[in-house]
Amino acid sequence: MAVAAEEAVRHWVNGREDLVGTPGEPGPLARGAYLIEQRSPAHGAYAVINSQPAGAEPMVAEPSLFTVSRITATIRAGTIEAAGAAAEAYVDAVRTLTGAPVPCGDTGVTCRGHDNLMSPQYLPQPADSGEQYAFSVTADFILQGSS
């Protein structure tokens, strides 16, 4: 797949008004999704998207445009309540991926579904780190690349 899975999922998240909201009404993941850590948690929750090792076997024996990518979204916010609510909203959004083709922005990648969705896991931070509150959500995304 020419576009990295992380980039495709980032575009999918940032295109969902139920997650990021609108300019007049921010959603639970108001700052959207990124590929690197951000600052200013006071401006709302955000997600850092990265891929994890997944099975090396393809979905089918023949050459295919489909791939499965294990994606972890680390949801960060300035309060535990905001981080938890944003993580739950992200889980709800992933659950909507049930087979119908969903474009991932202008990446040329289409999300076809999900599998192995894990509920949000709280990530404790060291007491003196000053870091934001965080939850981790992992799921396998079934992606279809362009030809």
N, C-alpha and C positions, 0 to 999 in steps of 0.2 A: 504494500500500500504506500503510495507516494507521500501522503500526508500522515504524519505521526498520529497515533490514536489519541494521545493526550491533547493535541491541538483540535482534533475533531470533537472530542467530548467537551473541551473548553468552549468551543463555538456553540455546541448544543446547549450547554448551561446558559451561556450569555444571551441566547436567543429566546429564552423562556421567561415571559413576563411573570408567571406564577412564582418564579424564583428571584429574579432581579428586580421586578417591578417596572414602573415607568418613571420618567423624570419627576412627575408630581406625587407619586406614591411608591416609595421604595418597597421592595419585597423582602422576604426573610434573608435572602442572600444578596443584599443591596449592592455590594461592590462587585459581584460577579465572580468569575473564575479566572485564575491565572496559572502560569506554569512555574512561577517563583513566589517566594514569600513577599508579603506587602507590609506596609506600616499603617498607622492611624486606625486602630480598631474602633475608635469613637465614631467613625463614619459608616459603620455597619459591618456585617459579617461578609466574609469572602471565602472562597475555596481555592486550594492549591491542588491541581490535578497532576498526578503522575502515574506511570504504568508500573506494574509489578510483574515478576516472572509468572508466566502462565504455561500451560501445557504446550509442548513443542509440536504436537500432532495437529495437522489441519483438520477442519471440520469434515471434509470429504476427501476421498482418495484422489479424485480428479483435480486438475488445476481449477481454482475458484477465485471469484472476487470477494468471497467472504472470509473474515478472520475473526477470531475471538481475542479480545484484549482485556486483561485484568487491570482495572483502573481503581486507584485509591484517591478519594477526595478528602483532603484534610480541611475541615471547616473551622475557621478561626473567627473569633469575635471578642469584644472587650468585656462581655459578661458571659457567665456560664449559661444563662437563660437564652441569650441571643444566639450563642453558638449551638446550643441544643435544638432550638426551634429551626434554625437554618439547616442543621443536619437532618432533622425529621422531614423538612420540606424537600430536601434533595432526595431522600429515600423515596418519598411519595412520587417525585418526578421520575425517578428511575423505574418505579413500578408501572408507569404508563407505557413503557417500551415493551409492547406485547406482540410484535411481529409486523405491524404496519410500518412502511418506510417513513423515517423521519430524517430530513436533511440536517446535516451538521454545519449550519451556516453555508458559506460559499467554498468549503473545502473540497467539494466533490465526493465526500464520504456520506453515506446514509447509514443511520443506526437502524437495525432491524429487530433488536430485542436485547434482553439481559438475562443473566443467569447468576446463581451463587451470590445473591445480594446479602450482605451482612448488615445487621442493624448498627446504628451508630455506637462507636466505642469511645468513651472519654479518654483523652490522652493527658494524664497528669503532667504538670510542668514542675521543674525544681522550684522550691519555695522562694529563692532569691533571684530568679531569672528575669522577672518582670515581663514574662511572655504572656501572650493572649491565651484565653481558654480555647480548647480545641477538641473536636470530635473527628474520628476517622470513619469513613464509610467505603467499603470495598465491594465491587461488583464486576462481573465479566460482561463486557459490552460486545454484542454481535454486530460487527460493522461490515458494510459492503463498500468496497472501493469502486472508483470509476475505471472503466476499461482502458 
